[in-house]
Amino acid sequence: MTRYALIPLTLWLGLQSASALDRIGQSTFSVLFWDIYTAQLFNQEGRYLGLTGPLRLSLTYHRQIDAIELLEATESQWQRMGYQDAASQRWLQQMGPCFPDVDVGHTLSFYLAEDSSASLDWNGQRRCNFDSSEGNRQFLAIWLSRDSADPGFTRQLTGAQGGRP
């Protein structure tokens, strides 16, 4: 009986550690003159230290986007970045059912824990949990790596002052 009483406490402590993160940076991704989403990046230090947890990336959407489009965009970015091995494909298959259709004002948050496990939340509700894998870091690399599609966006998001992220 006592063991089950600890489950809510453990969940609460986990939420506390994820919510006690400081914002590192913020940037809005646009195509031509359409804003697509605003991204915010958080960790415990309030400054970017690389793809190590705890780290949370939150995307608040300014447009309606179907789940399949989100998955296709992820796969396209991974192909561009050279993530095409079997493990990456398995991770994408696991992520597929996790993506919801998003609408204006919806927020997707990806949280990377210290042990490299991860979770995806939609509007504050847990959608999926991911075991520790390189796919978790590769997903964040779309926005945070030196090879991101938009280095200026990445610099703003990571709080970099010029130079490469």
C-alpha positions in Angstrom: 0.0 0.0 0.0 2.8 2.4 0.9 4.5 1.7 -2.4 1.4 2.9 -4.3 1.3 6.1 -2.3 4.8 7.0 -3.6 3.7 6.9 -7.2 1.9 10.2 -7.1 4.7 11.8 -5.1 7.3 10.5 -7.7 5.2 11.9 -10.6 4.8 15.2 -8.8 8.5 15.4 -8.2 9.2 14.6 -11.8 6.9 17.4 -12.9 8.5 19.8 -10.5 11.9 19.2 -11.9 10.7 19.5 -15.5 8.8 22.7 -14.7 11.6 24.3 -12.7 13.6 25.0 -15.8 14.9 28.4 -16.9 14.4 29.8 -20.4 17.5 29.8 -22.5 16.1 31.5 -25.6 13.2 32.0 -27.9 12.8 32.3 -31.6 10.0 32.3 -34.2 10.2 30.1 -37.3 8.7 31.7 -40.4 8.3 30.8 -44.0 8.2 33.9 -46.2 5.8 36.1 -44.2 3.9 33.3 -42.4 4.9 32.6 -38.8 4.8 28.8 -38.3 5.7 28.4 -34.6 7.5 30.1 -31.7 10.1 27.9 -30.0 11.3 28.3 -26.5 14.2 26.3 -25.0 14.7 25.6 -21.2 17.2 23.9 -18.9 18.2 24.2 -15.3 21.1 26.6 -15.9 19.3 29.0 -18.2 22.1 28.8 -20.7 22.6 26.3 -23.5 25.1 23.5 -22.6 24.5 21.1 -25.5 22.1 18.2 -26.1 22.1 17.0 -22.5 19.1 16.8 -20.2 17.2 18.1 -18.5 16.3 20.1 -21.6 12.8 21.1 -22.8 11.9 22.5 -26.3 8.4 23.9 -26.5 6.8 24.9 -29.9 3.7 27.0 -29.9 2.0 26.9 -33.3 0.7 29.9 -35.2 -0.9 27.7 -37.9 -2.8 24.5 -38.3 -0.6 21.6 -39.2 -1.7 17.9 -39.6 0.2 15.2 -37.6 1.4 13.6 -40.8 3.0 16.8 -41.9 4.8 17.1 -38.6 6.2 13.6 -39.0 7.1 14.2 -42.7 8.9 17.4 -41.7 10.9 15.6 -39.0 11.8 12.8 -41.5 12.8 15.4 -44.1 15.1 17.2 -41.6 16.7 14.0 -40.5 17.4 13.0 -44.1 19.0 16.4 -44.7 21.1 15.9 -41.5 22.1 12.3 -42.5 20.1 10.4 -39.9 19.0 7.6 -42.1 20.1 4.5 -40.2 17.7 1.7 -39.0 17.6 3.0 -35.4 16.5 6.4 -36.6 13.8 4.9 -38.7 12.5 2.8 -35.7 12.4 6.0 -33.6 10.4 7.8 -36.3 7.9 4.9 -36.4 7.6 5.2 -32.6 7.1 9.0 -32.8 4.5 8.8 -35.6 1.4 8.0 -33.4 2.6 10.6 -30.9 2.2 13.6 -33.1 -1.2 15.3 -32.9 -2.9 17.6 -35.4 -2.0 21.1 -34.1 -3.9 24.3 -34.3 -3.2 27.9 -33.6 -2.1 28.3 -30.0 -1.3 24.6 -29.5 2.0 23.7 -27.8 4.1 20.6 -28.3 6.9 20.2 -25.7 9.7 17.7 -26.0 11.5 17.0 -22.7 14.9 15.3 -22.6 15.8 13.9 -19.2 19.3 13.5 -17.7 19.2 9.8 -18.5 18.4 10.6 -22.2 14.9 9.3 -21.9 12.3 11.7 -23.2 8.6 12.6 -23.4 6.3 14.5 -25.7 3.5 16.7 -24.3 0.7 18.4 -26.2 -0.9 21.4 -24.5 0.5 20.2 -21.1 -0.8 16.6 -21.5 1.6 13.7 -21.9 1.4 12.0 -25.3 4.3 9.7 -25.3 7.4 8.5 -23.3 10.6 7.4 -25.0 13.3 5.2 -23.6 16.8 6.5 -23.7 18.0 6.6 -27.3 20.1 8.6 -29.7 16.8 9.4 -31.6 15.8 11.7 -28.7 18.9 13.9 -29.2 18.5 13.7 -33.0 15.0 15.0 -32.7 16.2 18.1 -30.8 19.2 18.5 -33.2 16.7 19.6 -35.8 16.5 22.9 -33.9 19.7 22.9 -31.9 22.6 21.5 -33.9 25.2 23.4 -35.9 23.7 21.7 -38.9 20.2 23.1 -38.4 18.4 24.4 -41.5 18.2 27.9 -40.0 21.4 28.8 -38.0 20.0 32.3 -37.1 16.9 30.7 -35.5 19.2 28.2 -33.7 21.4 31.0 -32.4 18.4 32.9 -31.0 17.0 29.7 -29.4 20.2 28.7 -27.8 21.1 32.2 -26.7 24.3 32.2 -28.7 25.8 35.7 -29.2 27.0 35.4 -32.8 29.1 32.6 -34.1 27.8 29.0 -34.4 25.5 27.4 -31.8 
